Amino acid sequence: MAAEFRAGGNGSGEGPGITFINAFELPAKRIDEFLPHWLGRAELLSKAPGFRDNRLHRAVAPDTRFQLVSIAHWDSPDAWRTADNDPRFQQRLSSPDFAMADPALFRVVVEF
């Protein structure tokens, strides 16, 4: 049985919600160049209905395949899809050519 996730943010915080994980493959030496790009999109999404929180994780080792991993929590898949399809977000969607994104939605299945 999956445990429920409850968090702050501007969403309702009710129910298990959904986790959006986006792993970025890019050279460690270009992270500082990539961060403003990610922050602009993250700030826009953080204002969308159903958004709970988002954290960007950086790999400790420079040879790790995914140097950055973004983990965001949303009230529902529909809330995330609505925000993702917003034309303002779509305008900022293009990633720099040196960064490959690998996004997906997840649900918690085990927590301890």
DSSP file (Angstrom, degrees, kcal/mol; ACC not computed):
  #  RESIDUE AA STRUCTURE BP1 BP2  ACC     N-H-->O    O-->H-N    N-H-->O    O-->H-N    TCO  KAPPA ALPHA  PHI   PSI    X-CA   Y-CA   Z-CA
    1    1 A M              0   0    0      0, 0.0     2,-0.2     0, 0.0   108,-0.1   0.000 360.0 360.0 360.0 134.7    0.0    0.0    0.0
    2    2 A A        -     0   0    0    108,-0.1     2,-0.2   106,-0.1   107,-0.1  -0.546 360.0-127.5 -79.7 142.0    1.4    3.4   -0.9
    3    3 A A        -     0   0    0     -2,-0.2     2,-0.2     1,-0.1   105,-0.2  -0.517  27.8-106.7 -83.0 156.4    1.8    6.0    1.8
    4    4 A E        -     0   0    0     -2,-0.2     2,-0.5   107,-0.0    -1,-0.1  -0.585  23.2-143.1 -84.4 147.5    0.3    9.5    1.4
    5    5 A F        -     0   0    0     -2,-0.2     2,-0.4    10,-0.1    13,-0.0  -0.945  19.1-178.2-108.5 126.8    2.5   12.5    0.7
    6    6 A R        +     0   0    0     -2,-0.5     2,-0.3    11,-0.0     8,-0.1  -0.993  12.3 155.3-127.0 132.9    1.5   15.8    2.3
    7    7 A A        -     0   0    0     -2,-0.4    46,-0.1     1,-0.1     4,-0.0  -0.934  37.0-108.4-148.1 168.6    3.3   19.0    1.7
    8    8 A G        +     0   0    0     -2,-0.3     3,-0.3     2,-0.1     2,-0.2   0.129  59.5 100.5 -80.5-157.7    3.0   22.8    1.8
    9    9 A G  S    S-     0   0    0      1,-0.1    43,-0.2     3,-0.1    44,-0.1  -0.616  91.4 -57.6 107.5-169.8    2.8   25.0   -1.2
   10   10 A N  S    S+     0   0    0     41,-0.6    40,-0.3    36,-0.3    42,-0.2   0.349 105.5  94.4 -95.1   8.3   -0.1   26.6   -2.9
   11   11 A G  S    S-     0   0    0     40,-0.9    40,-0.0    -3,-0.3    41,-0.0  -0.320  92.1-102.2 -87.3 178.4   -1.8   23.3   -3.6
   12   12 A S        -     0   0    0      2,-0.1     3,-0.1    -2,-0.1    -1,-0.1   0.796  37.5-146.3 -73.4 -27.3   -4.5   21.7   -1.5
   13   13 A G        +     0   0    0      1,-0.3     2,-0.3    -5,-0.1    -6,-0.1   0.565  53.0 132.9  73.5   7.0   -2.0   19.2    0.0
   14   14 A E        +     0   0    0     -8,-0.1    -1,-0.3   -10,-0.0     3,-0.2  -0.717  53.4   7.5 -94.7 142.9   -4.8   16.6    0.2
   15   15 A G  S    S-     0   0    0     -2,-0.3   -10,-0.1     1,-0.2    61,-0.0  -0.087 103.4 -58.5  81.2 177.2   -4.3   13.1   -1.0
   16   16 A P        -     0   0    0      0, 0.0    -1,-0.2     0, 0.0    92,-0.1   0.763  69.2-165.6 -71.1 -25.5   -1.2   11.3   -2.2
   17   17 A G        -     0   0    0     58,-0.4     2,-0.3    -3,-0.2    58,-0.2  -0.206  21.4 -83.4  70.8-167.1   -0.4   13.7   -5.0
   18   18 A I  E     -A   74   0A   0     56,-2.6    56,-2.7    58,-0.2     2,-0.5  -0.972  26.0-135.8-140.6 150.0    2.1   13.0   -7.8
   19   19 A T  E     -AB  73 106A   0     87,-2.9    87,-3.2    -2,-0.3     2,-0.6  -0.945  10.8-159.8-112.9 127.0    5.9   13.3   -8.1
   20   20 A F  E     -AB  72 105A   0     52,-3.1    52,-2.9    -2,-0.5     2,-0.5  -0.930  12.2-172.2-104.7 120.2    7.4   14.8  -11.2
   21   21 A I  E     -AB  71 104A   0     83,-2.6    83,-1.8    -2,-0.6     2,-0.5  -0.957   7.4-177.5-116.9 129.0   11.1   13.8  -11.6
   22   22 A N  E     -AB  70 103A   0     48,-2.4    48,-2.8    -2,-0.5     2,-0.5  -0.953   8.1-163.2-128.2 110.9   13.3   15.4  -14.3
   23   23 A A  E     -AB  69 102A   0     79,-1.6    79,-1.8    -2,-0.5     2,-0.5  -0.812   8.9-152.5 -96.2 130.2   16.9   14.1  -14.5
   24   24 A F  E     -AB  68 101A   0     44,-3.5    44,-1.5    -2,-0.5    43,-0.9  -0.901   5.3-158.2-110.3 124.6   19.3   16.3  -16.5
   25   25 A E  E     + B   0 100A   0     75,-3.0    75,-2.6    -2,-0.5    41,-0.2  -0.896  39.6 129.8 -99.4 114.6   22.3   14.9  -18.3
   26   26 A L        -     0   0    0     -2,-0.7    41,-0.3    39,-0.4    73,-0.1  -0.977  63.7 -78.9-158.1 159.7   24.8   17.7  -18.8
   27   27 A P    >   -     0   0    0      0, 0.0     3,-2.1     0, 0.0     4,-0.2  -0.437  37.0-130.4 -65.5 136.7   28.5   18.3  -18.3
   28   28 A A  G >  S+     0   0    0     34,-0.5     3,-1.4     1,-0.3     4,-0.3   0.840 106.8  61.7 -55.9 -35.0   29.3   19.2  -14.7
   29   29 A K  G 3  S+     0   0    0      1,-0.2    -1,-0.3     2,-0.1     4,-0.1   0.604 102.4  52.2 -70.9  -9.0   31.3   22.3  -15.8
   30   30 A R  G <> S+     0   0    0     -3,-2.1     4,-1.5     1,-0.1    -1,-0.2   0.310  76.5  99.9-108.6   8.0   28.1   23.7  -17.4
   31   31 A I  H <> S+     0   0    0     -3,-1.4     4,-2.2     1,-0.2     3,-0.5   0.928  80.5  53.4 -60.3 -46.6   25.8   23.5  -14.4
   32   32 A D  H  4 S+     0   0    0     -4,-0.3    -1,-0.2     1,-0.3    -2,-0.1   0.842 109.3  50.3 -59.3 -32.6   26.2   27.2  -13.5
   33   33 A E  H  4 S+     0   0    0     -3,-0.2     4,-0.4     1,-0.2    -1,-0.3   0.814 113.0  46.7 -71.7 -31.8   25.2   28.1  -17.1
   34   34 A F  H >X S+     0   0    0     -4,-1.5     4,-1.9    -3,-0.5     3,-0.7   0.802  93.6  77.3 -80.9 -31.8   22.1   25.8  -16.9
   35   35 A L  H 3X S+     0   0    0     -4,-2.2     4,-2.9     1,-0.3     5,-0.2   0.857  90.8  51.0 -54.8 -46.3   20.8   27.0  -13.5
   36   36 A P  H 3> S+     0   0    0      0, 0.0     4,-2.0     0, 0.0    -1,-0.3   0.880 110.0  52.7 -60.4 -34.1   19.2   30.3  -14.6
   37   37 A H  H <> S+     0   0    0     -3,-0.7     4,-1.4    -4,-0.4    -2,-0.2   0.939 112.8  43.2 -63.3 -48.0   17.4   28.4  -17.4
   38   38 A W  H  X S+     0   0    0     -4,-1.9     4,-2.7     1,-0.2     5,-0.2   0.911 111.8  54.2 -65.4 -43.3   15.9   25.9  -14.9
   39   39 A L  H  X S+     0   0    0     -4,-2.9     4,-2.7     1,-0.2     5,-0.2   0.883 103.7  55.3 -61.1 -40.1   15.1   28.6  -12.3
   40   40 A G  H  X S+     0   0    0     -4,-2.0     4,-1.4    -5,-0.2    -1,-0.2   0.917 113.5  40.7 -59.8 -44.2   13.0   30.6  -14.8
   41   41 A R  H  X S+     0   0    0     -4,-1.4     4,-2.4     2,-0.2    -2,-0.2   0.902 114.3  52.5 -70.8 -40.8   10.8   27.6  -15.6
   42   42 A A  H  X S+     0   0    0     -4,-2.7     4,-2.1     1,-0.2    -2,-0.2   0.895 108.0  51.2 -63.4 -40.4   10.6   26.4  -12.0
   43   43 A E  H  < S+     0   0    0     -4,-2.7     4,-0.5     2,-0.2    -1,-0.2   0.897 110.5  49.2 -64.3 -39.8    9.5   29.8  -10.8
   44   44 A L  H >< S+     0   0    0     -4,-1.4     3,-1.2    -5,-0.2    -2,-0.2   0.937 113.1  46.2 -64.4 -46.8    6.7   30.0  -13.4
   45   45 A L  H >< S+     0   0    0     -4,-2.4     3,-2.0     1,-0.2    -1,-0.2   0.826 100.4  68.3 -65.6 -31.5    5.5   26.5  -12.6
   46   46 A S  T 3< S+     0   0    0     -4,-2.1   -36,-0.3     1,-0.3    -1,-0.2   0.684  96.8  54.9 -64.6 -15.9    5.6   27.2   -8.8
   47   47 A K  T <  S+     0   0    0     -3,-1.2    -1,-0.3    -4,-0.5    -2,-0.2   0.468  86.3 107.3 -93.3  -3.6    2.7   29.7   -9.3
   48   48 A A  S X  S-     0   0    0     -3,-2.0     3,-1.8    -4,-0.2   -38,-0.2  -0.467  82.3 -97.8 -78.6 145.9    0.4   27.1  -11.0
   49   49 A P  T 3  S+     0   0    0      0, 0.0    34,-0.2     0, 0.0   -38,-0.2  -0.373 110.1  27.2 -59.0 136.7   -2.6   25.6   -9.2
   50   50 A G  T 3  S+     0   0    0      1,-0.3    25,-2.4   -40,-0.3   -39,-0.2   0.304  84.7 135.9  92.9  -8.3   -1.7   22.2   -7.7
   51   51 A F  E <   +C   74   0A   0     -3,-1.8   -40,-0.9    23,-0.2   -41,-0.6  -0.521  22.4 170.8 -71.6 138.3    2.0   22.9   -7.2
   52   52 A R  E     -     0   0A   0     21,-2.6     2,-0.3     1,-0.4    22,-0.2   0.752  54.2 -40.9-111.8 -57.6    3.4   21.8   -3.9
   53   53 A D  E     -C   73   0A   0     20,-1.2    20,-2.6   -44,-0.1    -1,-0.4  -0.980  43.0-153.0-166.2 168.4    7.1   22.1   -3.9
   54   54 A N  E     -C   72   0A   0     -2,-0.3     2,-0.4    18,-0.2    18,-0.2  -0.974   6.9-173.6-153.5 137.6   10.3   21.5   -6.0
   55   55 A R  E     -C   71   0A   0     16,-2.0    16,-2.9    -2,-0.3     2,-0.5  -0.999  14.4-147.3-133.6 138.7   13.9   20.8   -5.2
   56   56 A L  E     -C   70   0A   0     -2,-0.4     2,-0.4    14,-0.2    14,-0.2  -0.928  16.6-159.0-106.7 124.8   16.8   20.6   -7.5
   57   57 A H  E     -C   69   0A   0     12,-3.2    12,-2.3    -2,-0.5     2,-0.4  -0.835   1.8-152.2-106.2 139.5   19.5   18.1   -6.5
   58   58 A R  E     -C   68   0A   0     -2,-0.4    10,-0.2    10,-0.2     9,-0.1  -0.918  23.6-112.4-112.6 136.3   23.1   18.2   -7.8
   59   59 A A        -     0   0    0      8,-2.7     8,-0.1    -2,-0.4    -1,-0.0  -0.315  14.3-142.9 -62.8 146.1   25.3   15.2   -8.1
   60   60 A V  S    S+     0   0    0      1,-0.0    -1,-0.1     2,-0.0     7,-0.0   0.868  86.0  57.7 -77.2 -39.1   28.3   15.0   -5.7
   61   61 A A  S >  S-     0   0    0      1,-0.1     3,-1.5    -3,-0.0    -2,-0.1  -0.785  77.1-140.1 -98.0 136.6   30.6   13.4   -8.3
   62   62 A P  T 3  S+     0   0    0      0, 0.0   -34,-0.5     0, 0.0   -33,-0.1   0.634 101.0  58.4 -69.4 -13.0   31.3   15.2  -11.6
   63   63 A D  T 3  S+     0   0    0    -36,-0.1     2,-0.2   -35,-0.1     4,-0.0   0.318  75.0 122.8 -99.1   9.0   31.3   11.9  -13.5
   64   64 A T    <   -     0   0    0     -3,-1.5     3,-0.1     1,-0.1    -5,-0.1  -0.493  66.3-131.0 -68.5 137.3   27.7   11.1  -12.5
   65   65 A R  S    S+     0   0    0      1,-0.2     2,-0.9    -2,-0.2   -39,-0.4   0.940  98.6  42.8 -58.0 -52.2   25.5   10.6  -15.5
   66   66 A F        -     0   0    0    -41,-0.2   -41,-0.2     1,-0.2    -1,-0.2  -0.840  67.4-178.5 -99.6 103.7   22.6   12.8  -14.3
   67   67 A Q  S    S+     0   0    0    -43,-0.9    -8,-2.7    -2,-0.9     2,-0.4   0.791  71.1  32.1 -73.1 -29.1   24.3   15.9  -12.8
   68   68 A L  E     -AC  24  58A   0    -44,-1.5   -44,-3.5   -10,-0.2     2,-0.4  -0.990  62.3-173.7-132.0 139.4   21.0   17.5  -11.8
   69   69 A V  E     -AC  23  57A   0    -12,-2.3   -12,-3.2    -2,-0.4     2,-0.5  -0.979   9.8-157.4-134.0 121.4   17.7   15.9  -10.7
   70   70 A S  E     -AC  22  56A   0    -48,-2.8   -48,-2.4    -2,-0.4     2,-0.5  -0.846   7.3-170.6 -98.8 129.8   14.6   18.0  -10.2
   71   71 A I  E     +AC  21  55A   0    -16,-2.9   -16,-2.0    -2,-0.5     2,-0.3  -0.963  10.6 174.7-124.9 114.4   11.9   16.5   -7.9
   72   72 A A  E     -AC  20  54A   0    -52,-2.9   -52,-3.1    -2,-0.5     2,-0.4  -0.899  19.5-145.5-121.0 147.5    8.6   18.3   -7.7
   73   73 A H  E     +AC  19  53A   0    -20,-2.6   -21,-2.6    -2,-0.3   -20,-1.2  -0.939  19.0 179.9-116.0 135.9    5.3   17.4   -6.0
   74   74 A W  E     -AC  18  51A   0    -56,-2.7   -56,-2.6    -2,-0.4   -23,-0.2  -0.883  38.3-118.1-130.4 158.3    1.9   18.2   -7.4
   75   75 A D  S    S-     0   0    0    -25,-2.4   -58,-0.4    -2,-0.3   -24,-0.1   0.850  91.8 -14.9 -64.8 -35.1   -1.7   17.6   -6.3
   76   76 A S     >  -     0   0    0    -26,-0.2     4,-1.9   -59,-0.1    -1,-0.2  -0.982  65.7-102.5-161.2 162.8   -2.5   15.4   -9.3
   77   77 A P  H  > S+     0   0    0      0, 0.0     4,-2.8     0, 0.0     5,-0.2   0.888 121.8  55.4 -59.5 -37.6   -1.3   14.4  -12.8
   78   78 A D  H  > S+     0   0    0      2,-0.2     4,-2.6     1,-0.2     5,-0.2   0.897 104.8  51.7 -63.2 -40.2   -3.9   16.7  -14.2
   79   79 A A  H  > S+     0   0    0      2,-0.2     4,-2.0     1,-0.2    -1,-0.2   0.923 112.9  45.6 -61.7 -43.5   -2.6   19.7  -12.2
   80   80 A W  H  X S+     0   0    0     -4,-1.9     4,-3.0     2,-0.2    -2,-0.2   0.933 113.3  49.2 -65.5 -44.9    0.9   19.0  -13.6
   81   81 A R  H  X S+     0   0    0     -4,-2.8     4,-2.0     1,-0.2    -2,-0.2   0.895 109.5  52.0 -62.9 -40.0   -0.3   18.5  -17.2
   82   82 A T  H  < S+     0   0    0     -4,-2.6     4,-0.4     2,-0.2    -1,-0.2   0.935 113.8  43.4 -61.4 -45.8   -2.3   21.7  -17.1
   83   83 A A  H >< S+     0   0    0     -4,-2.0     3,-1.1     1,-0.2     6,-0.2   0.912 113.0  52.5 -65.0 -42.3    0.8   23.7  -15.9
   84   84 A D  H 3< S+     0   0    0     -4,-3.0    -1,-0.2     1,-0.3    -2,-0.2   0.816 109.9  49.0 -64.1 -31.4    3.0   21.9  -18.4
   85   85 A N  T 3< S+     0   0    0     -4,-2.0    -1,-0.3    -5,-0.2    -2,-0.2   0.467  80.1 122.1 -88.4  -2.1    0.7   22.8  -21.3
   86   86 A D    X>  -     0   0    0     -3,-1.1     4,-2.4    -4,-0.4     3,-0.7  -0.427  66.7-133.6 -61.5 128.7    0.4   26.5  -20.3
   87   87 A P  H 3> S+     0   0    0      0, 0.0     4,-1.7     0, 0.0    -1,-0.1   0.831 105.2  57.8 -56.1 -33.8    1.6   28.6  -23.3
   88   88 A R  H 3> S+     0   0    0      1,-0.2     4,-0.6     2,-0.2   -44,-0.1   0.891 110.3  43.5 -64.7 -37.4    3.8   30.7  -21.0
   89   89 A F  H X4 S+     0   0    0     -3,-0.7     3,-1.2    -6,-0.2     4,-0.2   0.897 108.2  58.1 -72.4 -40.7    5.7   27.6  -19.9
   90   90 A Q  H >< S+     0   0    0     -4,-2.4     3,-1.2     1,-0.3     4,-0.3   0.833  99.1  60.1 -58.9 -33.1    5.9   26.2  -23.4
   91   91 A Q  H 3< S+     0   0    0     -4,-1.7    -1,-0.3     1,-0.3     3,-0.3   0.799 110.8  41.0 -64.5 -27.9    7.8   29.3  -24.5
   92   92 A R  T << S+     0   0    0     -3,-1.2    -1,-0.3    -4,-0.6    -2,-0.2   0.272  89.6  98.6-100.4   9.8   10.5   28.5  -21.9
   93   93 A L    <   +     0   0    0     -3,-1.2    -1,-0.2    -4,-0.2    -2,-0.1   0.781  49.9 102.1 -74.8 -28.6   10.5   24.8  -22.6
   94   94 A S        -     0   0    0     -4,-0.3     3,-0.1    -3,-0.3    -3,-0.0  -0.355  62.3-147.2 -64.2 129.8   13.5   24.5  -24.9
   95   95 A S        -     0   0    0      1,-0.1    -1,-0.1    -2,-0.1    -2,-0.1  -0.625  28.5 -91.5 -92.0 153.1   16.6   23.3  -23.1
   96   96 A P    >   -     0   0    0      0, 0.0     3,-2.0     0, 0.0    -1,-0.1  -0.307  40.2-113.2 -57.9 150.0   20.1   24.3  -24.0
   97   97 A D  T 3  S+     0   0    0      1,-0.3    -2,-0.0    -3,-0.1    -3,-0.0   0.646 114.5  60.6 -64.8 -13.7   21.7   22.0  -26.5
   98   98 A F  T 3  S+     0   0    0    -68,-0.1     2,-0.4     1,-0.0    -1,-0.3   0.456  96.5  70.8 -91.9  -0.6   24.2   20.8  -23.9
   99   99 A A    <   -     0   0    0     -3,-2.0     2,-0.5   -73,-0.1   -73,-0.2  -0.966  61.6-162.2-122.3 129.6   21.5   19.4  -21.5
  100  100 A M  E     -B   25   0A   0    -75,-2.6   -75,-3.0    -2,-0.4     2,-0.3  -0.943  13.1-152.4-108.9 124.1   19.3   16.4  -22.1
  101  101 A A  E     -B   24   0A   0     -2,-0.5   -77,-0.2   -77,-0.2   -79,-0.0  -0.739  12.1-170.0 -97.5 144.4   16.2   16.1  -19.9
  102  102 A D  E     +B   23   0A   0    -79,-1.8   -79,-1.6    -2,-0.3     2,-0.2  -0.731  21.0 179.3-131.3  82.3   14.5   12.9  -18.9
  103  103 A P  E     +B   22   0A   0      0, 0.0     2,-0.3     0, 0.0   -81,-0.2  -0.544   8.1 154.3 -91.2 150.5   11.1   13.8  -17.4
  104  104 A A  E     -B   21   0A   0    -83,-1.8   -83,-2.6    -2,-0.2     2,-0.3  -0.964  37.1-117.9-164.7 156.0    8.4   11.5  -15.9
  105  105 A L  E     -B   20   0A   0     -2,-0.3     2,-0.3   -85,-0.2   -85,-0.2  -0.789  34.2-175.8 -97.0 142.9    5.6   11.4  -13.4
  106  106 A F  E     -B   19   0A   0    -87,-3.2   -87,-2.9    -2,-0.3     2,-0.4  -0.946  18.2-148.8-136.6 155.8    5.7    8.9  -10.5
  107  107 A R        -     0   0    0     -2,-0.3     2,-0.3   -89,-0.2   -89,-0.1  -0.945  33.2-107.4-118.6 147.1    3.6    7.8   -7.6
  108  108 A V        +     0   0    0     -2,-0.4     3,-0.1   -91,-0.2  -106,-0.1  -0.571  39.0 169.5 -70.0 130.5    4.9    6.6   -4.2
  109  109 A V        +     0   0    0      1,-0.4     2,-0.3    -2,-0.3    -1,-0.2   0.612  67.9  20.8-113.7 -24.2    4.5    2.8   -3.9
  110  110 A V        +     0   0    0   -108,-0.1    -1,-0.4  -107,-0.1     2,-0.3  -0.991  61.5 173.7-146.0 137.4    6.6    2.2   -0.8
  111  111 A E              0   0    0     -2,-0.3  -107,-0.0    -3,-0.1    -3,-0.0  -0.984 360.0 360.0-144.1 132.9    7.7    4.5    2.0
  112  112 A F              0   0    0     -2,-0.3    -1,-0.1  -109,-0.0     0, 0.0   0.311 360.0 360.0-151.7 360.0    9.5    3.7    5.2
